């Protein structure tokens, strides 16, 4: 019962956060310089063409009215017309109330269509999300494996040269902005040393070969994943080192040593298992952050993902794509944070849901 109450409370908080995101992005986007109608119509278009586009996009209405219409579109429960064209547009699954000019409809959230391509924003997000997921997953995998190894090595020899070197390097990794690190990595390993590394400055996970068709190119994932994973790698190194040092000073570790267990057995079966609890929860929480942090990494490496399509949408004043991608990332943050809170209770029974 406590779990259900916790989930309902967190979902209610999540809906308020999403509403705040919609309002904030909506008004920020509308104060940006530029005219999306002029970009769509072209510089040589006449006034009547611009007015027609403005009316079609609903940009002729006051901002509060535009916001209400947008919230009504993205809400699963909205008030819409009962005609067949509107039903097909919003994909009603159930109509509530009495049929008439307006009905209360249960529907799929409608993120509208791109100003630039006229494609459904949902289709654009579905098309680009796998690239971001692959990138964030690979970055988290690199950061977790290397970070835990570095943290364990540093903890086994505290205050040694290796310990100081690893901690100093991790501080540097935290301090350097990810987009700066990405540019340095791309130019060094993907351009100047590409004939040694065999890696490309840009590339996609799947490339089209004229003879063999669609081919999986995992090597194109290495540089962007490494650039994105530097910051979490540094944090995991410090977190693992701190947790391992604390665990190795516990009484049960001294008891295990007194029983004659080997150092390797003590580390693998006793110390590492208990030291990884805070690391696992940190890793699970970092996944959503990596998806959001991938924006500039994708842009630098020309990687097909949510980040690159969102930044290009900002450049082109493509509001539906910007809002749709922002809402999707915010929804992922909320969902993953709820799962992480539940994971805390599994890893540490002392943690209670409230």
N, C-alpha and C positions, 0 to 999 in steps of 0.2 A: 504493500500500500504506500509506503514511503517513497518507493521508486516511482510509482505512477504520479504521486503528488509532485515529486521533484521534476519529472519530465514535463508535466503540465505547466509548472511554474517557469521552467527554463524556456519552453516553447513560447509562452506568453511574453517573456522578456525578449526572446528572439524576434517575435513579430514587431515589437516596439522598435528594436534596433533596425530592422529592415525598413520600417516606415521612416525612421530618422535618416537612413541612408538615401531613400528616395527623395525626401524633401531637400536634404543638403545638396545632393548631386544635381537635382532639378534646378534649383535656384543658382548654384554656382555655374552650371552650364549656360544658363540664360544671361549671365552677366559677362561671359567671355566675349571678346571682340570678334566680329565676323558675322556673316549672314549665310546660313545654310541654303536659303532659297536662291541667293545669287550664285552660290557654288553649283547648285543643281541646274538652274536655268541657263547659266552661262553669262558671259559679259555682254553679249549682243542681244539678249532676249528683251522683248518689249514688256511694258507694264502689265498688260493683260495676262501674259504668260506667268509672270511672277505672282500676280494676285491669285491665279488659278492654283498654282503650286502651294502658296501660302494657305489657301482655304482647304486644299486636299490634305495637307499635313496637320491641319488644325491649329496652325500658328497665328491665325487671325483673332483668336480668343484671348481674353486676359489671362495672365500667368496662373492665378489661383484656379481658374476654370480648367486650364490645360492640365494642371496638377491633379485635380479631381478626376478628370477623364482618364489620366494615365493610371492612377491608383485603381480606378474601376476596371481598367483593362487587365492589370496584373493580378488583381484579386481573384481567388478561386470562386468567390461568390460575388456576382456583379449584376447591375441593372442594365439591360440591353433591350434592343428592339426584338420583336418576335418574328420578323420576316426571315425567309429561308436564306437570304444572302448573309445576314448578320449571324444566323445560326452556324452557317458553314465557316464564316470568318473566325468565330470564337470557339468553335467546336464544343457546343453545348453537350453535356452528358446528362443533364437533368434540368428541367424548367420547373421552378417553384411558383406557386401562386396562380392566379387566373390569367389565361391568355388574353392578350390585348396589344396595345401599341408598345407597352413596356412590360418586361417580365424579369423576375429575379431568377437568374440562371446559375447553376453549378457547372463550372467549365474549367478547361485547361487555362492556366495563366497565359495571357497573350502579351508577349514582349514587343509586339508591333513588327514593322518591317524597316530594314535599313534604308536610310535616305539615299545612299549611294548606289547600292546594288538591287534594291527592292526585294531582297531575299528575306525570308522570315528570320528574325534575330535568333530564335530558338535553334533553327537549323545551323546558323553560323556558329553558335556556341557549341553545339554538338559536334560540328565538324572540326573545331579548333581545340576542344577540351582534351582529347587524347594526347596531343603533343605536350601540353602543359603537365598533364598527369605523368607521362613518361619522364619528362624533365625533372619534375619535383621528386618523383620516386627514385630516380637514379641518383640525384643529388643527396637525398636522404640516406640512401644505401651507402654511398661513398663516405658521407659524413659520419654515419653510425659505425661502420667497420673500422675506418682509419682513426676516428676520434676515440673510440673505446680502446683500441690497441695503444695509441699514444698515451692515453690517460693511465692505463695499467702500467706501461713501461716507466712513466714518470713517478707513479706511486710506489713502485718497487724499489726505486733508488731516489728517495726524497733528498732534496738539497744537493744533488749531484749535478755535474755539468749537463747530462742528458735531461734531467728534470728542468733546469733553468732554461735550456735551449728550447724544449718543447713548450714550456709555459710562455716564454718570450715570443715564440712564433705564433702561438695561439692568440696572444694579445694583439699582435700585428694583424692577424686574420680578422679579429673583431673590429679593429680600428679602421681598416681600409674599406671604403664604400664598395658595395658589390659591383656597381657599374664601372668603377675604376679598375677593380681587379679583373672584370670581364674584358675590358679593352686591352689591358696588359697581356692577359692570357691569350686572347684572340690574335693579337699582333705577333706575340713571341712564338707561340706554338703552332698557330694556324697560318702564319704568313712568312715570317723570317726563317723559322726552323721547320717549315712544313715538309721540306725534302728529307729531313731526318725523322720527323714524327709520323709522316704519312697522313696527317690530319688536315682538314680543310677549315678555312676561315668561316665559311657558311655551309649549310647543308641541312637536309631534312632527314627524319628517321626513315622514311620510305622514299626512295628515288626511282624514277622511271627509266629503265634501260630499254633502248630501242629494239633490242633482240630478245631479252629475257623478261621484259615487262617490269612489274613492280617488285623492287628488291629492298630488303631490310638492310639498312646501313647503320649499324650500332656505333661505328667509329665517329659518326657525326654527332653522337650524343655526348661523347667524352668531354670535350672542352666546355660546352655550356653547362653540363651537369657539375663539373669540377668548379667552375666559376660560381655557380649558384650555391654549392655546398661548402664553400670556404668558411663562411660565418658560423653555420651550425656545427661544422667540424671543430672549429676552435672552441666553441662553447661546450660541446660534448667532451672534448679533451679535458678542459678544466673541471667540468662536473664529475667526470669519471675519476680523475686524479684525486679530487677532494673527497669523494665518497669512498674510494678505495683506501686512502690514508686513514680515514675515520674507522672503517671496518677492520683494517689490519691491526688497529690498536685495541680491539675489543677483547674481552676475557676469553670468549669461546675460541678465538683464533690462537691465543696462547695455550689454551687447553689442547687444541689439535696439534700444536707443535710439541707439547709435552708428551703426547701419545706416540710421537715418532712418525706422524704422517709426513709424506714428502711435501716440499714447497709447492710443487706443481699441483698436487692433489688439494692442498689447502686453498690455493688461489682459485682453482676451477670449481671445486665442489662447495666451498664455504664462502670465501671472500667475494668473488665475482658475482655470485648469485644474489647476494644481499646488496652489493654495491650498485647493481644495475637497476634497482627499482626506481630511483629518481631519474635515471637516464632514460628508461623506457617511457616514462610519462612525459619527459621533455621532448623526446623524439616524436611521440604521437602528436604533441601540441605544435611541433614545428612544421608539420606537413602542410597545414593550411597557410602558414606564414610563407612557406616556400612558394606556394602557388601564387600568392600575391606578389612576392618578391621577384618572381620570374619575369615580370613585365619588361624591365629594362634589359635583362639578360637575353630574352627572346628577340628584342628589337636589335640589339648589338649583333647577335649571331644570325639574324634573319630566320629565326626558328618559328615554324608555324604553330602558334598557340594562342591562348586567350590574351596574353600580354601584347603581342605584336598587333593583333587585330584591334585591340582596344586603343592602343596608342595611335594607330593609323586613323581610327574613328574619331579620336580627339582632334587630330590634324584636319580632318575633313568635316568637322562639326556634325558628325553622324550620331545624334543624340540617342536614338533607340539602341544602338550597339553599345555605346558607352554605358548607358543605364543598365542594360541587360547584363553585361559582363560584370559590372560593379555589384549588382544584386546577387548574381550567381556566386561570386567570390565571398560576399558577405554571408550568404546562406551556408557555404561550405565552412566558413569560420565558426558559425553558430553550431552547426551539426557536429563538427569535429570536437569543439570544446565540450559539448554535452557528452560525447563518447569518452573523452579524456577524463571527465569528472567521474563517470561510471567506472572507468578503468582504475582510477585511484582506489575505489572501494574494494576492487578485486585484489589489487596488489598489496594494499594495506588495510586490513579489516578495522583498524583503529579510526579510519576516516569514515564519518557518517554523512549521509546525504541530508541536506536541509533545504 
